[in-house]
Amino acid sequence: MSNDVRGVPDASRLRPRRGEYGLDGDYGTVSARGQAIIAAVILTVLIALTVYFAAIGVVVGAVIPAVCALGLVLFVGSFLRTTKVGKYEVWERILTGLRLRGNERLLELGCGRGAILCMAAELLPGGRAVGIDIWQADQTGNSPESARRNAELEGVAGRVELVTGDMTRMPFSDNEFDLIISNVAIHNIPDAAGRRTAIDEAFRVLRPGGRLVVADLAFTNRYRARLRELGMVDLELRNLGWRMWWGTPLLPTRLLTGTKPTRS
């Protein structure tokens, strides 16, 4: 029996990812390779200290670096799982849960290498998925060429459009999109005024009755407050759980959803 919703496949029918999406993170100052080397050196030192203090019988001296080493391993493991597996599990549920018709015009703010954009495009056989980004180093290998190649690998290149631009000054018309999504991107704007402007822009280009779905690490309460001021309705904010912990429960991802009111 088919579980399709208005011709759109449900989560059980979305293909496994075939693109190359790299790692999420801030690599503008220190490269991913550099950060991996630093973590490996720290872990090696902690293990060496554990072994040394255990050998000379200093229990406390052995326990402290051992606990720190375990914490580092768990942090790195959680981060890698989120960036390589968890975010796909979560967004697959989010996107299929929207019960799309399949002909929507969708916009992703900060699309990066296109991981979530391509998932959304798979659900839009008669629609269009537009991604906007300034392609800064918040992912390894972040570039429009990488995103375009991934759209080809996922078989959705004909439904995807990439725009180089700033989400605080978007080159789109008012009321242009049926759905706007964003995955851990808006917080990268360094100042509160800029983040507020990005929310204002998202509201502007979203059509009346359209939906906004924003996942982020921080500032989601402020996004919600601003959207409430703008008149957004059905606002909901929730924690996305352990699958999108960025190394620790102290860095969870929260999901903000809402609908732009219709106007007579």
N, C-alpha and C positions, 0 to 999 in steps of 0.2 A: 504493500500500500504506500502510495506517495505521501510524503509529509510536506509537499510544497505549499507555500503561502502565496497565492496569487501569482504563480509561475516562478517565484523566486526560491532557490534551493535553501533548505534549512542547514544548520551547522553540520549535520552528519554527512552532507553532500559537498561541502567545501573541500577543495583539493588541498593536500599538503603543500606547504610553501615550497616553491622551486627557485625563488630568487636568492640573491646574496645581499643580506641586510646589515652586515657588520655588527658592531656593538654600540649601544647607547652610552652616552657619557660626555664629559667635558674634556676634549682633547686639544683645545686651543693652545694651552701652555705646555702640557706634557703629553706626548703621544701615547697611544694605547700600549705600544711596545715598551715605552719608558715606564709607564705605570705598572705594567706586568713585572718588569725587572725589579722595580722598587719593592713591590709586594713580595716577590720571591726572596729578595735579600733580607727583608724584615722577618719573613717566616723562617729562613735559614738561621738567622741570629737567635730567634726565640727557641727554636729546637735545640740549637747548640747550648744555649743557657740552661735549658731544661735538663739536658744530658749531663752537663757539667755539675750542676748543683745536686742532681740525683746521685752522681758518682761520689761526691764528697759528703753525702748524707745530709745536706741542707734541704729539708722538706719544703719549707715555705719558699725558699729560693727556686726550687724546681716547679712548684705548683703555679706560681704567678706567671712565668713565661709560658708554661704549658696551657694555662687557661687563655692567655692572650693569643697563642698560636691557634688554638681551637676556634676562638672568636674570629680571627682573621680568615681562617678557612671557611667558616660558616658564612661570613660576610661576602666573601668572593663567590662562594657557591650560590648563595641566594641571588646575588646580582647577576651572575651569568645565566642562571635559570630564568630570571625575569626577562632579560634582554633577548635570550635565544628561544625560549619556550613560553614562559608565562604570559607575556603580553599578547601573543597570538591566541592562546586559549581564552583569555579574557575578552579580547576584541571580537573574536568569532562569536561569542555569546552575545555581546553587545549589539553587533551589527545584524545578526540574524534575528535578534529579539525586537528589532525595530519594525519588522514585518513590512519591508519595502515593497512597493509595487513593481520596481524594476526599471522604471523610466524616469527616476528622479535625476535632478542635477545636483551633485554633491560637491562640497568644497572641504578640503582638509587644510587646516592651518598648521604650517610647519611639517610638511609631509616627509622631509628627509629622503631616504632612499626608497620610499614608497611602500613600506611593509603594510601599513594599515590601508593606505590608498588602494593598493592592488586587491586586498581582501574585499574592500567595499565595491570596487569595480566589478568583481566577480558576481556581485549581487545586482548589477545594473545592466542587464543585457540590452535594454532599450534606452539607457540613460547615459550620463557623462560624469566622470570623476575627475575633478580639478584639484591639483595640489599646488600650494604656494609656499615658497621657502626662500630664504636668503643664503642657504647652503653653507652655514657656518659649521665649525668643527665640533658639533655636538653628537656626531656619529662618526665612526671610522669610515673613510672613503666617501664622505657625503658630497654628492654632486648631482646635477640634473642628468648627467650622462648615466650615472649609476641607477637612478630612479627609472630612467627610460629603458635601460637594459632589463631591469627587473620586471617592468610591465610587459616586456616582450617575453621573458621567461615564464611569466604567469599566464600568458595568453590573453591579456586584456589591453594591449597597447592601443587598440582602436577605440577604447572607451576612456582612455586616460589623457589628460592635458596637464602639462607642467608649466608653471608660471614662476619666473624669478621676480620676487617682490617682497615687500615688507608688509606684514600683517597689520601694521598700524596705518598703512596708506595703501589700501588694496585697490587695484585697477579694475574694479567690478562695479556694475550698476547697482542701484538700490533694488532690493527685493529680487535678487537674481537666483538664489539657491533654495532648494527644497530642504536640504539638510547640510549642516556644518558640523564637522568633527575635528577634534584635535587630540593628539596623544603626547602628553608630557612636553609641550612646546612653549606655551605662553609664558611660563615662569622664566624662560631664558631671556625675556625682555628685561633689561637691567633696572628699570625704574618703574615706580608705581604708576606714574602718569602714562607711560608707554603701554603698560599692561591694561590700564583702564581704556585707553584709546583702541587697543586691539579688540577688547570686548565690545566697545561702541561700534567698531567697524563690522564685527561679526553680526551684530544686531541689524546694522544697516543693510547688509547685503542678503540677509535671510528674508525670504518672502513671508508675508503674513500666513500663519498656520504652519510654517516650517519649524523644524526642530534643531536644537543645538545640543551637541554631546561633547563635553570637554573633560578629558582626564588630565590631571596634573598633580605634581608633588606638593605644591604650595599655593597659597593665595586663593584657593577655591572659595573660601568664605567671602572674600572681597569681590570675586567675580559674581557670586550669587547676589550680593548686596547691590552691585551696580546693575545687574540684569533686572532685579526687582524694581529699581528706580526707573529703568527704561520701559517697564511694563510687561516684561516676560512673565508668562504664567506657567503653572504646573512645574515649578522649580523643585528639583530633588537633588540632594547631595548624599553620596554614600561612599563608604570605603570599599575598594575593590578586592581587599583581602590579600592573603599571603602570596598569591601568584604574581602580584605586582608590588612586592616589597623590594626596594632597591638596596639589598644587602642587609637590611635590618627592619624590624617592625616600626622603628622610629622614622623610617622613610617610606611610608605607604603611599599609594596612589588613590586619589579620590575622584569620583565621577560626578560631574554636574550635568544635569539635563534640564531642558526647559523648552517651551513652545512660544513662538512669537504670536501674539494675539492677532486674530483676524479683525479687519476693520471694514465697516459698512461703507 
